[in-house]
Amino acid sequence: MIDWIVPAVPLFKAAHIVGLVIWVGGLITLPLMLTRHDPAVSVEDYRMIRKASHITYTMVVTPAAVIAVIAGTWLIFMREVFTPWLFAKLAFVALLVLAHAWIGHIVVRIGEEPGQHTPPPAWLPIAAVLLSSLAILFLVLAKPAFGWIIFPDWLTETQGGQLLFDVPN
């Protein structure tokens, strides 16, 4: 086993949690920022709001999402977590990624079509983010067994292949 893996697990968990907090917080904040996009405001105020929402999305929320996903992926293999609750969590992570892409699409549309595009009501993207993030939180904390679902062995057990490094049990 590589000596750095065991002490690195808490660091990867911390990076994963911090990335998730910033990612979800930003995805909740951005729809509220986007409601400020009103063609009736002055050109200077509109430019400032547009720039702030663009920078928040590209420089804060998206890098946090990348860090959360990369650290989470490493944790799956470092801890050999191949359980049904994790697969359900990954489905909700996919929904969170879709909400992220949708909010990014709204940010781009508002920047390209200032007077023609109005954002959806803020509660819609916020509800999508909260639904998926609360489901993820529930699955991680409760770790339900999902005994009533039969998963194939290849999905819940390692296949005997060797990773590039040995992982702790």
N, C-alpha and C positions, 0 to 999 in steps of 0.2 A: 504494500500500500504506500502511496505517496504521502509523506509526512505532513504536507501542508493542508490536506483535505479536511481532516477532523477539526482543526482550529478554524478553518475557513467557513464552516457551516453557519456559525452565528453571524459572521460578516455578510454572507449571502442572504441570510434571513433578514438582517437589518436593512440591507440594500433593497430587498424585495418589498418589505413593509413600507419603508420611506418612499420608494418609487410609487407604490400603490396609493399611499395617502396623497401625495402630490398629484398623481394622475387623476384620481377620482375627485379630489378637491378642485382641480382645474376644470374638469369636465362639468362640474356643478356650477362653477363660477362663470364659465364662458357663455352659457345661454343667458345669464343675467346681464353680462356685458353686451351681448348682441341685441338685447331689447333696447339698449340706448342708441342703436343705429336708427336714427329717424331723419328722413330727408329734410325735415323742417328745421333742424338745427343748423347753425352756421357752418360754413365750409371748414373753418379752422377746427371747430369742435368735432365735426364729423371725421376729419382727418386724424385727430388725436385719438378718438374712440376706435377707429379702424386700425390704426397703428398699434394701439395697446392690445386689442383682441388678437391681431396677427402675431405679435411678439409673444403673447401669452401662449398661444397655441403652438407656435413653432419652436420657441426657445425654452419653454417650461413644461408644458403638458406632454408633448410628443417625446422629448428625451426621457421624461419620467416614465412614460409607458414603455419605452424601449428597455430601460434599466429594470423595471419590474418584470417584464417578460423574460429577459435574459437571465436575471437572477433566479426567477421561479423555475425556468427550464433547467438550470444547473442544479437547483435543489432537488428536483424530481429524480435526477440521476445520481446525485451524491447520496441521497437518503433512500434510494430504491423504492420510491412510493408508487406502486402500481395497484391502486385500490379503486373500487367503483366510485367512491365519493370524489376522488380526484378527477375522474373522467367527467362527472357532472359539473365539477368546478370549472374545468376547461371549456365546457359548453357555455357557461355563463361568462367566462373570460372572452370567448368569441363574441358574445353579445356586447360586452363592454368595448371591444375593438370596433364593432359595427357602429356603436354610439359615437365613439371617437371619430371615426371616418365621417359620419353624418354631420357632426358639429364642425369638423374641418371643412366639409363641403359648404356649409352655411357661411363660415368665415370667408371662404374664397368667393362665393357668389356675392356677398355683400361688398367685398372689395372691388369686384369687377363691375357690378351693376348697382351703383349706390342709390339711385333713385327708383330703380325698377324692382328690386328684390327686397321683400320684407321678411325678417326671420319668423319662424314658427313661434307660437307662444312658448315662453321659457319653461313652462311646466312639462311640456312634451319631452324634450331631450333630458331634462333633469329626472323625470320619471324613469326613462330608459336606463340612465346611469344608476339611479338609486335601486331599481329593481335588480339589475345584474350584480351590483356591488353588495347589496344586502344578502342576496342568494349565495354569493361567494363567501361572505363572512359566516353565514349560517353553516354552509358545508364544511368550511375549515374548522370551525369551533365544535360542531356537533359530530362530525365524521360519521354520518349514518352508514349502516352496513349495506343497505340495498340488497338484502338477502333474497328478495323476491325477484330480482333481475338476474338472469343467468348470463354471465359473461364467458366468452370462450377463453380457454387456457392461455392462448397466445397473447391475450390482452392483459391478463392479471399476473402472469409469471414471466420471469426472465427466460430468454431462449438459449441460455448457455453461451452466448457470444461474449467475448471479452471486450470491454471498453478500452480506451486508450490508457486508462488509469484504473487502479483497483479502488472500489468504493467501500466505505465502512458499512457494516450491517447494523 
